[in-house]
Amino acid sequence: MRLTLNIWRQPDAASPGGMHTYELDGVSPEMSFLEMLDTLNEELTRRGEEPVAFDHDCREGICGACGMVINGQAHGPERTTACQLHMRHFSDGETIDVEPWRAAAFPVVKDLVVDRGAFDRVVGAGGYITVPTGSAPDAHATPVPKPAAETAFEHAECIGCGACVAACPNGSAMLFTSAKVNHLAALPQGAPERESRVLRMVEQMDEEGFGGCTLTGECATACPKGIPLFSISSMNREYLRAVRKGGEATD
């Protein structure tokens, strides 16, 4: 396959960026999208040019590091991560536009790499449970009803890739935050901090500069792990419940 690649290049966070065009030949349909970028970088290195910086880690669709916008869609035309997107989904001679996540809360670090530290700070505000130290509890010491376990597992699938934010026209992080809140709210282990957790995490989300949610649904459509849109409504109920109980966002 021969491809024309329009890729966003930006040397650092303080410098302006722009789209640069590259021609790449010999692309196998069995390559992943990241392997195709590896091939481009090998060619750029041979020519003495700066390779394209992009984030990645596991390359197995688990870590969520490899987020990028491909032809205007978060992670590309398939509902998967960029590392699991294969070149057979593109045509010989096609032009492909590749850009970083576009959101105020995800500043560009270099080329396709963005700083998603805002997600870490949202989780750090309450996305955990406080447990006493000591030996591990006995298996099944705390019974969890099957429906609650299924809800928790469904929301725990979120890998924090940021596709929901990139796809949202408002740059909202409500789907991500709701997945983290609902995961723990469904479990008895998360009950002691249920109210303070949702208040702190929503407060931190707002402080990070994410946009407001208008339930357009683009986030759920782009999510590679299928976090459902009703997750946002569930978190809204959790938030109202905490407010009614007189919860405080800070300790």
C-alpha positions as protocol buffer text, in pm:
chain_id: "A"
residue {
  index: 1
  type: MET
  ca { x: 0 y: 0 z: 0 }
}
residue {
  index: 2
  type: ARG
  ca { x: 105 y: 357 z: -70 }
}
residue {
  index: 3
  type: LEU
  ca { x: -30 y: 626 z: 161 }
}
residue {
  index: 4
  type: THR
  ca { x: -21 y: 1002 z: 197 }
}
residue {
  index: 5
  type: LEU
  ca { x: 1 y: 1103 z: 563 }
}
residue {
  index: 6
  type: ASN
  ca { x: -88 y: 1448 z: 691 }
}
residue {
  index: 7
  type: ILE
  ca { x: 51 y: 1452 z: 1044 }
}
residue {
  index: 8
  type: TRP
  ca { x: 46 y: 1723 z: 1309 }
}
residue {
  index: 9
  type: ARG
  ca { x: 402 y: 1825 z: 1398 }
}
residue {
  index: 10
  type: GLN
  ca { x: 477 y: 2046 z: 1698 }
}
residue {
  index: 11
  type: PRO
  ca { x: 828 y: 2063 z: 1848 }
}
residue {
  index: 12
  type: ASP
  ca { x: 715 y: 2144 z: 2201 }
}
residue {
  index: 13
  type: ALA
  ca { x: 428 y: 2280 z: 2409 }
}
residue {
  index: 14
  type: ALA
  ca { x: 536 y: 2641 z: 2367 }
}
residue {
  index: 15
  type: SER
  ca { x: 584 y: 2636 z: 1990 }
}
residue {
  index: 16
  type: PRO
  ca { x: 318 y: 2655 z: 1718 }
}
residue {
  index: 17
  type: GLY
  ca { x: 245 y: 2342 z: 1519 }
}
residue {
  index: 18
  type: GLY
  ca { x: 106 y: 2248 z: 1180 }
}
residue {
  index: 19
  type: MET
  ca { x: 23 y: 1963 z: 945 }
}
residue {
  index: 20
  type: HIS
  ca { x: 312 y: 1808 z: 750 }
}
residue {
  index: 21
  type: THR
  ca { x: 269 y: 1573 z: 456 }
}
residue {
  index: 22
  type: TYR
  ca { x: 462 y: 1248 z: 408 }
}
residue {
  index: 23
  type: GLU
  ca { x: 446 y: 982 z: 138 }
}
residue {
  index: 24
  type: LEU
  ca { x: 487 y: 627 z: 263 }
}
residue {
  index: 25
  type: ASP
  ca { x: 516 y: 319 z: 42 }
}
residue {
  index: 26
  type: GLY
  ca { x: 528 y: -51 z: 122 }
}
residue {
  index: 27
  type: VAL
  ca { x: 268 y: -50 z: 397 }
}
residue {
  index: 28
  type: SER
  ca { x: 130 y: -397 z: 469 }
}
residue {
  index: 29
  type: PRO
  ca { x: -246 y: -429 z: 530 }
}
residue {
  index: 30
  type: GLU
  ca { x: -158 y: -648 z: 831 }
}
residue {
  index: 31
  type: MET
  ca { x: 35 y: -370 z: 1005 }
}
residue {
  index: 32
  type: SER
  ca { x: -120 y: -196 z: 1300 }
}
residue {
  index: 33
  type: PHE
  ca { x: -152 y: 180 z: 1275 }
}
residue {
  index: 34
  type: LEU
  ca { x: 137 y: 224 z: 1519 }
}
residue {
  index: 35
  type: GLU
  ca { x: 354 y: -15 z: 1318 }
}
residue {
  index: 36
  type: MET
  ca { x: 282 y: 199 z: 1015 }
}
residue {
  index: 37
  type: LEU
  ca { x: 401 y: 504 z: 1212 }
}
residue {
  index: 38
  type: ASP
  ca { x: 710 y: 306 z: 1316 }
}
residue {
  index: 39
  type: THR
  ca { x: 782 y: 244 z: 946 }
}
residue {
  index: 40
  type: LEU
  ca { x: 745 y: 615 z: 873 }
}
residue {
  index: 41
  type: ASN
  ca { x: 980 y: 702 z: 1160 }
}
residue {
  index: 42
  type: GLU
  ca { x: 1242 y: 458 z: 1033 }
}
residue {
  index: 43
  type: GLU
  ca { x: 1226 y: 631 z: 695 }
}
residue {
  index: 44
  type: LEU
  ca { x: 1248 y: 977 z: 855 }
}
residue {
  index: 45
  type: THR
  ca { x: 1546 y: 867 z: 1065 }
}
residue {
  index: 46
  type: ARG
  ca { x: 1727 y: 736 z: 755 }
}
residue {
  index: 47
  type: ARG
  ca { x: 1673 y: 1076 z: 592 }
}
residue {
  index: 48
  type: GLY
  ca { x: 1810 y: 1255 z: 899 }
}
residue {
  index: 49
  type: GLU
  ca { x: 1470 y: 1403 z: 992 }
}
residue {
  index: 50
  type: GLU
  ca { x: 1303 y: 1417 z: 1331 }
}
residue {
  index: 51
  type: PRO
  ca { x: 1073 y: 1115 z: 1382 }
}
residue {
  index: 52
  type: VAL
  ca { x: 709 y: 1168 z: 1474 }
}
residue {
  index: 53
  type: ALA
  ca { x: 655 y: 1152 z: 1850 }
}
residue {
  index: 54
  type: PHE
  ca { x: 352 y: 949 z: 1958 }
}
residue {
  index: 55
  type: ASP
  ca { x: 254 y: 786 z: 2285 }
}
residue {
  index: 56
  type: HIS
  ca { x: 227 y: 409 z: 2329 }
}
residue {
  index: 57
  type: ASP
  ca { x: 299 y: 136 z: 2579 }
}
residue {
  index: 58
  type: CYS
  ca { x: 134 y: -206 z: 2575 }
}
residue {
  index: 59
  type: ARG
  ca { x: 16 y: -204 z: 2212 }
}
residue {
  index: 60
  type: GLU
  ca { x: -253 y: -449 z: 2317 }
}
residue {
  index: 61
  type: GLY
  ca { x: -549 y: -214 z: 2364 }
}
residue {
  index: 62
  type: ILE
  ca { x: -516 y: -217 z: 2743 }
}
residue {
  index: 63
  type: CYS
  ca { x: -314 y: 84 z: 2861 }
}
residue {
  index: 64
  type: GLY
  ca { x: -491 y: 356 z: 2663 }
}
residue {
  index: 65
  type: ALA
  ca { x: -169 y: 546 z: 2591 }
}
residue {
  index: 66
  type: CYS
  ca { x: -187 y: 547 z: 2211 }
}
residue {
  index: 67
  type: GLY
  ca { x: -470 y: 797 z: 2161 }
}
residue {
  index: 68
  type: MET
  ca { x: -476 y: 1007 z: 1845 }
}
residue {
  index: 69
  type: VAL
  ca { x: -733 y: 1146 z: 1603 }
}
residue {
  index: 70
  type: ILE
  ca { x: -730 y: 962 z: 1270 }
}
residue {
  index: 71
  type: ASN
  ca { x: -927 y: 1116 z: 985 }
}
residue {
  index: 72
  type: GLY
  ca { x: -1127 y: 1320 z: 1232 }
}
residue {
  index: 73
  type: GLN
  ca { x: -1222 y: 1024 z: 1452 }
}
residue {
  index: 74
  type: ALA
  ca { x: -1080 y: 934 z: 1792 }
}
residue {
  index: 75
  type: HIS
  ca { x: -870 y: 618 z: 1741 }
}
residue {
  index: 76
  type: GLY
  ca { x: -982 y: 600 z: 1377 }
}
residue {
  index: 77
  type: PRO
  ca { x: -1265 y: 435 z: 1183 }
}
residue {
  index: 78
  type: GLU
  ca { x: -1297 y: 124 z: 1401 }
}
residue {
  index: 79
  type: ARG
  ca { x: -1419 y: 108 z: 1762 }
}
residue {
  index: 80
  type: THR
  ca { x: -1084 y: 12 z: 1907 }
}
residue {
  index: 81
  type: THR
  ca { x: -760 y: 174 z: 2017 }
}
residue {
  index: 82
  type: ALA
  ca { x: -510 y: 306 z: 1763 }
}
residue {
  index: 83
  type: CYS
  ca { x: -268 y: 24 z: 1842 }
}
residue {
  index: 84
  type: GLN
  ca { x: -534 y: -233 z: 1752 }
}
residue {
  index: 85
  type: LEU
  ca { x: -639 y: -54 z: 1433 }
}
residue {
  index: 86
  type: HIS
  ca { x: -497 y: -230 z: 1129 }
}
residue {
  index: 87
  type: MET
  ca { x: -409 y: -84 z: 792 }
}
residue {
  index: 88
  type: ARG
  ca { x: -650 y: -318 z: 610 }
}
residue {
  index: 89
  type: HIS
  ca { x: -919 y: -69 z: 710 }
}
residue {
  index: 90
  type: PHE
  ca { x: -758 y: 185 z: 473 }
}
residue {
  index: 91
  type: SER
  ca { x: -722 y: 182 z: 96 }
}
residue {
  index: 92
  type: ASP
  ca { x: -417 y: 195 z: -126 }
}
residue {
  index: 93
  type: GLY
  ca { x: -351 y: 556 z: -225 }
}
residue {
  index: 94
  type: GLU
  ca { x: -560 y: 697 z: 62 }
}
residue {
  index: 95
  type: THR
  ca { x: -476 y: 1021 z: 240 }
}
residue {
  index: 96
  type: ILE
  ca { x: -483 y: 991 z: 619 }
}
residue {
  index: 97
  type: ASP
  ca { x: -492 y: 1285 z: 860 }
}
residue {
  index: 98
  type: VAL
  ca { x: -335 y: 1221 z: 1203 }
}
residue {
  index: 99
  type: GLU
  ca { x: -371 y: 1469 z: 1488 }
}
residue {
  index: 100
  type: PRO
  ca { x: -335 y: 1470 z: 1868 }
}
residue {
  index: 101
  type: TRP
  ca { x: -630 y: 1484 z: 2108 }
}
residue {
  index: 102
  type: ARG
  ca { x: -785 y: 1832 z: 2092 }
}
residue {
  index: 103
  type: ALA
  ca { x: -895 y: 1951 z: 2437 }
}
residue {
  index: 104
  type: ALA
  ca { x: -795 y: 2238 z: 2662 }
}
residue {
  index: 105
  type: ALA
  ca { x: -727 y: 1993 z: 2944 }
}
residue {
  index: 106
  type: PHE
  ca { x: -493 y: 1785 z: 2721 }
}
residue {
  index: 107
  type: PRO
  ca { x: -214 y: 2024 z: 2614 }
}
residue {
  index: 108
  type: VAL
  ca { x: 16 y: 1903 z: 2336 }
}
residue {
  index: 109
  type: VAL
  ca { x: 361 y: 1802 z: 2459 }
}
residue {
  index: 110
  type: LYS
  ca { x: 513 y: 1719 z: 2120 }
}
residue {
  index: 111
  type: ASP
  ca { x: 364 y: 1613 z: 1785 }
}
residue {
  index: 112
  type: LEU
  ca { x: 92 y: 1356 z: 1872 }
}
residue {
  index: 113
  type: VAL
  ca { x: 178 y: 1334 z: 2243 }
}
residue {
  index: 114
  type: VAL
  ca { x: -52 y: 1512 z: 2487 }
}
residue {
  index: 115
  type: ASP
  ca { x: -41 y: 1555 z: 2863 }
}
residue {
  index: 116
  type: ARG
  ca { x: -331 y: 1355 z: 3013 }
}
residue {
  index: 117
  type: GLY
  ca { x: -228 y: 1429 z: 3370 }
}
residue {
  index: 118
  type: ALA
  ca { x: -571 y: 1584 z: 3424 }
}
residue {
  index: 119
  type: PHE
  ca { x: -715 y: 1232 z: 3428 }
}
residue {
  index: 120
  type: ASP
  ca { x: -466 y: 1129 z: 3695 }
}
residue {
  index: 121
  type: ARG
  ca { x: -564 y: 1423 z: 3912 }
}
residue {
  index: 122
  type: VAL
  ca { x: -935 y: 1342 z: 3876 }
}
residue {
  index: 123
  type: VAL
  ca { x: -870 y: 985 z: 3989 }
}
residue {
  index: 124
  type: GLY
  ca { x: -643 y: 1109 z: 4266 }
}
residue {
  index: 125
  type: ALA
  ca { x: -925 y: 1322 z: 4399 }
}
residue {
  index: 126
  type: GLY
  ca { x: -1132 y: 1018 z: 4493 }
}
residue {
  index: 127
  type: GLY
  ca { x: -1104 y: 726 z: 4256 }
}
residue {
  index: 128
  type: TYR
  ca { x: -992 y: 482 z: 4524 }
}
residue {
  index: 129
  type: ILE
  ca { x: -1111 y: 313 z: 4843 }
}
residue {
  index: 130
  type: THR
  ca { x: -954 y: 353 z: 5186 }
}
residue {
  index: 131
  type: VAL
  ca { x: -890 y: 19 z: 5355 }
}
residue {
  index: 132
  type: PRO
  ca { x: -707 y: -75 z: 5675 }
}
residue {
  index: 133
  type: THR
  ca { x: -357 y: -213 z: 5635 }
}
residue {
  index: 134
  type: GLY
  ca { x: -275 y: -570 z: 5725 }
}
residue {
  index: 135
  type: SER
  ca { x: -308 y: -910 z: 5568 }
}
residue {
  index: 136
  type: ALA
  ca { x: -536 y: -972 z: 5273 }
}
residue {
  index: 137
  type: PRO
  ca { x: -898 y: -1049 z: 5366 }
}
residue {
  index: 138
  type: ASP
  ca { x: -1037 y: -1396 z: 5309 }
}
residue {
  index: 139
  type: ALA
  ca { x: -1181 y: -1462 z: 4966 }
}
residue {
  index: 140
  type: HIS
  ca { x: -1549 y: -1366 z: 4943 }
}
residue {
  index: 141
  type: ALA
  ca { x: -1534 y: -1208 z: 5289 }
}
residue {
  index: 142
  type: THR
  ca { x: -1752 y: -929 z: 5152 }
}
residue {
  index: 143
  type: PRO
  ca { x: -2035 y: -1069 z: 4939 }
}
residue {
  index: 144
  type: VAL
  ca { x: -2107 y: -868 z: 4623 }
}
residue {
  index: 145
  type: PRO
  ca { x: -2441 y: -925 z: 4446 }
}
residue {
  index: 146
  type: LYS
  ca { x: -2402 y: -1034 z: 4084 }
}
residue {
  index: 147
  type: PRO
  ca { x: -2576 y: -725 z: 3934 }
}
residue {
  index: 148
  type: ALA
  ca { x: -2347 y: -498 z: 4136 }
}
residue {
  index: 149
  type: ALA
  ca { x: -2041 y: -695 z: 4029 }
}
residue {
  index: 150
  type: GLU
  ca { x: -2144 y: -673 z: 3663 }
}
residue {
  index: 151
  type: THR
  ca { x: -2194 y: -297 z: 3691 }
}
residue {
  index: 152
  type: ALA
  ca { x: -1855 y: -257 z: 3856 }
}
residue {
  index: 153
  type: PHE
  ca { x: -1680 y: -469 z: 3593 }
}
residue {
  index: 154
  type: GLU
  ca { x: -1850 y: -281 z: 3309 }
}
residue {
  index: 155
  type: HIS
  ca { x: -1722 y: 54 z: 3433 }
}
residue {
  index: 156
  type: ALA
  ca { x: -1383 y: -80 z: 3539 }
}
residue {
  index: 157
  type: GLU
  ca { x: -1309 y: -150 z: 3172 }
}
residue {
  index: 158
  type: CYS
  ca { x: -1232 y: 221 z: 3119 }
}
residue {
  index: 159
  type: ILE
  ca { x: -864 y: 251 z: 3024 }
}
residue {
  index: 160
  type: GLY
  ca { x: -843 y: 630 z: 3050 }
}
residue {
  index: 161
  type: CYS
  ca { x: -739 y: 676 z: 2688 }
}
residue {
  index: 162
  type: GLY
  ca { x: -917 y: 1011 z: 2649 }
}
residue {
  index: 163
  type: ALA
  ca { x: -1114 y: 923 z: 2335 }
}
residue {
  index: 164
  type: CYS
  ca { x: -1433 y: 1040 z: 2508 }
}
residue {
  index: 165
  type: VAL
  ca { x: -1285 y: 1386 z: 2561 }
}
residue {
  index: 166
  type: ALA
  ca { x: -1142 y: 1405 z: 2208 }
}
residue {
  index: 167
  type: ALA
  ca { x: -1472 y: 1302 z: 2050 }
}
residue {
  index: 168
  type: CYS
  ca { x: -1689 y: 1533 z: 2258 }
}
residue {
  index: 169
  type: PRO
  ca { x: -1763 y: 1868 z: 2088 }
}
residue {
  index: 170
  type: ASN
  ca { x: -1739 y: 2027 z: 2434 }
}
residue {
  index: 171
  type: GLY
  ca { x: -1423 y: 1846 z: 2545 }
}
residue {
  index: 172
  type: SER
  ca { x: -1610 y: 1696 z: 2841 }
}
residue {
  index: 173
  type: ALA
  ca { x: -1466 y: 1425 z: 3067 }
}
residue {
  index: 174
  type: MET
  ca { x: -1801 y: 1316 z: 3209 }
}
residue {
  index: 175
  type: LEU
  ca { x: -1787 y: 963 z: 3064 }
}
residue {
  index: 176
  type: PHE
  ca { x: -1439 y: 900 z: 3206 }
}
residue {
  index: 177
  type: THR
  ca { x: -1526 y: 1043 z: 3548 }
}
residue {
  index: 178
  type: SER
  ca { x: -1858 y: 860 z: 3562 }
}
residue {
  index: 179
  type: ALA
  ca { x: -1686 y: 529 z: 3484 }
}
residue {
  index: 180
  type: LYS
  ca { x: -1448 y: 575 z: 3777 }
}
residue {
  index: 181
  type: VAL
  ca { x: -1724 y: 691 z: 4014 }
}
residue {
  index: 182
  type: ASN
  ca { x: -1975 y: 420 z: 3921 }
}
residue {
  index: 183
  type: HIS
  ca { x: -1715 y: 144 z: 3936 }
}
residue {
  index: 184
  type: LEU
  ca { x: -1663 y: 201 z: 4309 }
}
residue {
  index: 185
  type: ALA
  ca { x: -2016 y: 317 z: 4392 }
}
residue {
  index: 186
  type: ALA
  ca { x: -2148 y: -25 z: 4288 }
}
residue {
  index: 187
  type: LEU
  ca { x: -1931 y: -212 z: 4539 }
}
residue {
  index: 188
  type: PRO
  ca { x: -1977 y: -239 z: 4917 }
}
residue {
  index: 189
  type: GLN
  ca { x: -1607 y: -161 z: 4959 }
}
residue {
  index: 190
  type: GLY
  ca { x: -1670 y: 181 z: 4806 }
}
residue {
  index: 191
  type: ALA
  ca { x: -1968 y: 268 z: 5026 }
}
residue {
  index: 192
  type: PRO
  ca { x: -1789 y: 451 z: 5312 }
}
residue {
  index: 193
  type: GLU
  ca { x: -1662 y: 727 z: 5078 }
}
residue {
  index: 194
  type: ARG
  ca { x: -1947 y: 714 z: 4828 }
}
residue {
  index: 195
  type: GLU
  ca { x: -2067 y: 1072 z: 4877 }
}
residue {
  index: 196
  type: SER
  ca { x: -1733 y: 1246 z: 4924 }
}
residue {
  index: 197
  type: ARG
  ca { x: -1584 y: 1058 z: 4628 }
}
residue {
  index: 198
  type: VAL
  ca { x: -1825 y: 1183 z: 4365 }
}
residue {
  index: 199
  type: LEU
  ca { x: -1816 y: 1538 z: 4498 }
}
residue {
  index: 200
  type: ARG
  ca { x: -1435 y: 1553 z: 4501 }
}
residue {
  index: 201
  type: MET
  ca { x: -1393 y: 1394 z: 4159 }
}
residue {
  index: 202
  type: VAL
  ca { x: -1650 y: 1618 z: 3989 }
}
residue {
  index: 203
  type: GLU
  ca { x: -1497 y: 1922 z: 4155 }
}
residue {
  index: 204
  type: GLN
  ca { x: -1150 y: 1823 z: 4029 }
}
residue {
  index: 205
  type: MET
  ca { x: -1287 y: 1752 z: 3682 }
}
residue {
  index: 206
  type: ASP
  ca { x: -1426 y: 2105 z: 3666 }
}
residue {
  index: 207
  type: GLU
  ca { x: -1099 y: 2253 z: 3792 }
}
residue {
  index: 208
  type: GLU
  ca { x: -905 y: 2081 z: 3513 }
}
residue {
  index: 209
  type: GLY
  ca { x: -1092 y: 2281 z: 3249 }
}
residue {
  index: 210
  type: PHE
  ca { x: -1293 y: 2008 z: 3082 }
}
residue {
  index: 211
  type: GLY
  ca { x: -1605 y: 2124 z: 2903 }
}
residue {
  index: 212
  type: GLY
  ca { x: -1962 y: 2076 z: 3016 }
}
residue {
  index: 213
  type: CYS
  ca { x: -2163 y: 1770 z: 2913 }
}
residue {
  index: 214
  type: THR
  ca { x: -2466 y: 1815 z: 2686 }
}
residue {
  index: 215
  type: LEU
  ca { x: -2523 y: 1440 z: 2630 }
}
residue {
  index: 216
  type: THR
  ca { x: -2447 y: 1444 z: 2259 }
}
residue {
  index: 217
  type: GLY
  ca { x: -2332 y: 1081 z: 2295 }
}
residue {
  index: 218
  type: GLU
  ca { x: -2014 y: 1113 z: 2090 }
}
residue {
  index: 219
  type: CYS
  ca { x: -1812 y: 1000 z: 2391 }
}
residue {
  index: 220
  type: ALA
  ca { x: -1986 y: 664 z: 2421 }
}
residue {
  index: 221
  type: THR
  ca { x: -1966 y: 611 z: 2044 }
}
residue {
  index: 222
  type: ALA
  ca { x: -1589 y: 665 z: 2044 }
}
residue {
  index: 223
  type: CYS
  ca { x: -1512 y: 469 z: 2363 }
}
residue {
  index: 224
  type: PRO
  ca { x: -1309 y: 162 z: 2264 }
}
residue {
  index: 225
  type: LYS
  ca { x: -1426 y: -25 z: 2574 }
}
residue {
  index: 226
  type: GLY
  ca { x: -1796 y: 46 z: 2533 }
}
residue {
  index: 227
  type: ILE
  ca { x: -1860 y: 247 z: 2849 }
}
residue {
  index: 228
  type: PRO
  ca { x: -2236 y: 320 z: 2815 }
}
residue {
  index: 229
  type: LEU
  ca { x: -2381 y: 669 z: 2791 }
}
residue {
  index: 230
  type: PHE
  ca { x: -2615 y: 604 z: 3083 }
}
residue {
  index: 231
  type: SER
  ca { x: -2305 y: 596 z: 3301 }
}
residue {
  index: 232
  type: ILE
  ca { x: -2319 y: 977 z: 3299 }
}
residue {
  index: 233
  type: SER
  ca { x: -2679 y: 979 z: 3422 }
}
residue {
  index: 234
  type: SER
  ca { x: -2582 y: 733 z: 3696 }
}
residue {
  index: 235
  type: MET
  ca { x: -2306 y: 965 z: 3814 }
}
residue {
  index: 236
  type: ASN
  ca { x: -2545 y: 1260 z: 3809 }
}
residue {
  index: 237
  type: ARG
  ca { x: -2772 y: 1065 z: 4041 }
}
residue {
  index: 238
  type: GLU
  ca { x: -2476 y: 986 z: 4265 }
}
residue {
  index: 239
  type: TYR
  ca { x: -2386 y: 1355 z: 4274 }
}
residue {
  index: 240
  type: LEU
  ca { x: -2741 y: 1468 z: 4361 }
}
residue {
  index: 241
  type: ARG
  ca { x: -2759 y: 1197 z: 4627 }
}
residue {
  index: 242
  type: ALA
  ca { x: -2438 y: 1324 z: 4783 }
}
residue {
  index: 243
  type: VAL
  ca { x: -2556 y: 1687 z: 4776 }
}
residue {
  index: 244
  type: ARG
  ca { x: -2886 y: 1596 z: 4939 }
}
residue {
  index: 245
  type: LYS
  ca { x: -2701 y: 1411 z: 5213 }
}
residue {
  index: 246
  type: GLY
  ca { x: -2499 y: 1723 z: 5281 }
}
residue {
  index: 247
  type: GLY
  ca { x: -2170 y: 1579 z: 5162 }
}
residue {
  index: 248
  type: GLU
  ca { x: -1858 y: 1792 z: 5140 }
}
residue {
  index: 249
  type: ALA
  ca { x: -1619 y: 1786 z: 4847 }
}
residue {
  index: 250
  type: THR
  ca { x: -1318 y: 1832 z: 5072 }
}
residue {
  index: 251
  type: ASP
  ca { x: -1222 y: 1656 z: 5395 }
}
